[in-house]
Amino acid sequence: MSKSTILNVAIFTSIKAEHLYDYAIQVMQCLLRAGIKIIITDDQCDLIEKRELSGFDVEIVAPQDLCADLAISIGGDGTFLNAAARIGSKCIPILGINAGRLGFLADISPEKLCSAINAVIKREYDIEYRSVIEAKVCGADLDIVPFALNEVAVLKHDNSSMIEIETYVNGHLLNNYQADGLIVATPTGSTGYSLSVGGPIIEPKSKSFVISPVASHSLTTRPVILCDDAEIELSVKSRSKNFMISVDGRSQSLHDTTTIKLCRAKYSVKVIKMRDTHFYDTLRNKMMWGADKRL
């Protein structure tokens, strides 16, 4: 059998969003017609039961047992991030079908769904390697997946006053931020939460991280771009004695005696890109640059 043959594909979607089922079924039927086995994790069994696909060649596995040649995320960027967290270091390439809103990660529109799946079956695509941040905590146990494709953020609790985040880079003090929080983002995450607080847009394949404060108390504080081989250490002081850590939206409360260390993970996430799409086209279209609102 050819080395390039795709034997099985993992499907990820949100079982809470009914409108995604039809897209998921289209994808699965295209794959099954091509003789490709479908794999889903057991927490997505509703996808099979509600649409009566139990007669098809669909394998249900526990998340930790997932093994596939390729993965397809159907939803928005949140679904894509969830798929990336599930896949972790298994190096399974991920294609994102955008059935959400903005969609920088999931950038295949529903109307291009069939052509994209056919291109995937024929291996007519490119793979981009995206950096991942690993979060380690000292003084507490981290109960969430510690790897972020987008960003790691430390944030005040909703009703507390601003926090202080003493930030070291490679052992050197960068700043003692007084703010509602601090975001450390990858180039992939630069168009997410970091962008909303004034961070720069970074080309996804750049080898860098960006530190962006959230509602800084100082008007002179600005985002800082670092090489992604940097080691970042964050110590938080809070009047409420606790704060939140968010890793790609997965959050946990920590005591302010906890120290957080961030570095580039030992693995990258493999993102599938169609050969007729480019980041700059996606950026221009999603940001509506050049669009005349007066028309």
C-alpha positions, 0 to 999 in steps of 0.5 A: 500500500502506498506510503501516502495512503490515508487509512483513517481520519479522526473527526472532531466537532461540537456535539452541543451545536446542532447545526454542525451535524449536517457538515459533519455528515457531509465530511464523513460520507465523503471519506467513507465513499473513498474507503477511509475509516472514520474515528471519533472519540467516545464523548462524541457518540451522539454524532453517530446515534442521532444520525444513525451512522452506526452501520458505517465503518466508524470506530469509537475510541477513548480520547487517550487511545486516539490514533489516526492519519489525519484529523478534521475539525468541524466548527470554529476556532474553539473546536480546532483548539479542542482538537489540538489539545486532544491530539497533543504530541501525536503529530496528527495533522489537523484540517479546520472546516469553519462552521463558526464565526471568524475562523483563522484556524478553521479557515475552510468555508462550508461551500468549499467543504467537498473540494477540500475533502477531495484534496485531502483524500488526494494529499493535495495540501501543505502542512504548517508547523505551529508552535505550542506553549507549555505551562508549568506551575510551581506550588500547585497542581495544574488540572487542565491540559497545559499546552496552548496553541493560542495563548496562556493568560493570567487574569484577575478574578471577575470581582477582584482589583487588578493584579501585579504580574512580575515577569522574567524572561530568561532570568531577567526582569522584564516588567512588573505589570499592574493590569487585569491580566497578561497574555503570552501568545503564539503567532497562531494566537496573535489573531485571538485574545492578544489582538483584542487587547492591542497585540500585534498580528504575527505571521503564523510560522514566525518563531516568536511569542508575544506578551500583551497586558490586559487593561494595563494601569500604565499607558506606557506599557506595550506588547513585547515580541520575544524569540520562542526559545525564551523561558518566561516566569510569572509571579502574581500578587493579588489582593484576593490572594488568587488569580486565574490561569487560562490555557487556550480557554481552559481555566483554573483558579490558583493561589497567588503563591503559585509561580508559572513558567512558560516555554515552547513545547517540545512538539508542534501542531501540524495544521493542514492548509489548502494550496489555494489559500494563504494566511494573508488572504485569510487575514485580509478577508477576516479583518475586512481590510479594504472593504468600503463600509459606505456601500 
